[in-house]
Amino acid sequence: MTPGPHPRHELDDRVHSPVRFSLLALLRTVDEAEFSAVRDALEVSDSTLSQAATVLRDAGFVRVRRLRVGRSTRSWLAITDDGRDAFEHHLTVLRTIADPHST
């Protein structure tokens, strides 16, 4: 056992929720994704995705682009460089917790 603080203290609560983690994981594989496609891929409601995207947007991890299409507004989501870094760090910490002897 390595002395020092447990690696769980390095987990970012803004990333750690299953929906937010899944959203960042999906967005890191594309340049940008339309809101409804992300909603369907993550199997969540509009409200749940909107709440997750807002937390990540406020943290600077996701960019939201809105475009007026006819009478409605469509939204696209994209991961930022800070979001990519936060996700990668979070994933590294999870791996350290899951297999502490591999580091």
C-alpha positions in Angstrom: 0.0 0.0 0.0 1.3 3.4 -1.0 1.4 6.0 1.8 -0.4 9.3 1.3 -3.9 10.4 0.5 -6.2 8.0 -1.3 -6.5 8.8 -5.0 -10.3 9.2 -4.8 -9.6 12.7 -3.5 -8.4 13.6 -7.0 -11.7 12.7 -8.6 -13.6 15.7 -10.0 -17.2 15.8 -8.8 -18.1 17.8 -11.9 -17.0 14.8 -14.0 -17.9 11.9 -11.7 -21.6 11.6 -12.2 -22.4 8.7 -14.6 -24.2 11.0 -17.0 -21.6 13.7 -17.1 -18.8 11.1 -17.4 -20.6 9.4 -20.2 -21.2 12.7 -21.9 -17.5 13.6 -21.9 -16.6 10.1 -23.0 -18.9 10.5 -26.0 -17.9 14.0 -26.9 -14.2 13.2 -26.9 -14.8 10.9 -29.9 -16.4 13.6 -32.1 -15.9 17.2 -33.1 -19.4 18.1 -32.1 -22.7 16.3 -31.5 -26.3 17.4 -31.8 -28.2 17.4 -28.5 -30.9 14.9 -29.5 -28.3 12.4 -30.8 -26.4 12.7 -27.6 -29.6 12.3 -25.6 -30.5 9.1 -27.5 -26.9 7.7 -27.3 -26.8 8.2 -23.5 -30.4 7.0 -23.1 -31.4 10.0 -20.9 -34.1 12.6 -20.9 -33.8 16.1 -22.3 -33.8 17.5 -18.8 -31.1 15.1 -17.5 -28.8 15.9 -20.5 -29.5 19.6 -20.2 -28.6 19.6 -16.5 -25.4 17.6 -17.1 -24.4 19.8 -20.0 -25.0 22.9 -17.9 -22.7 21.7 -15.1 -20.0 20.8 -17.6 -20.4 24.1 -19.5 -20.2 26.1 -16.3 -16.9 24.2 -15.5 -15.6 25.1 -18.9 -15.5 21.4 -20.0 -18.2 21.6 -22.7 -19.2 24.2 -25.3 -22.8 24.6 -26.3 -23.7 26.0 -29.6 -27.3 27.0 -30.4 -28.7 27.6 -33.8 -32.2 28.7 -34.7 -33.8 26.3 -37.2 -37.2 27.5 -38.3 -39.2 28.1 -35.1 -37.1 26.0 -32.9 -33.6 26.1 -31.6 -31.2 23.2 -32.0 -28.1 22.7 -29.8 -24.8 21.1 -30.4 -22.3 20.0 -27.8 -18.5 19.8 -28.0 -15.8 19.0 -25.5 -13.2 21.7 -24.7 -9.5 21.2 -24.2 -10.1 21.6 -20.4 -12.9 19.1 -20.6 -10.7 16.6 -22.4 -7.9 17.1 -19.8 -10.4 16.7 -16.9 -11.8 13.6 -18.4 -8.4 12.0 -19.0 -7.2 12.8 -15.5 -10.4 11.4 -14.0 -10.0 8.2 -16.0 -6.4 7.9 -14.9 -7.5 8.3 -11.2 -10.2 5.6 -11.7 -7.7 3.2 -13.1 -5.3 3.9 -10.2 -8.1 3.1 -7.8 -9.2 0.0 -9.6 -5.6 -1.4 -10.0 -3.3 0.3 -7.5 -0.4 -2.1 -8.3 -0.2 -1.1 -12.0 1.2 2.3 -11.3 
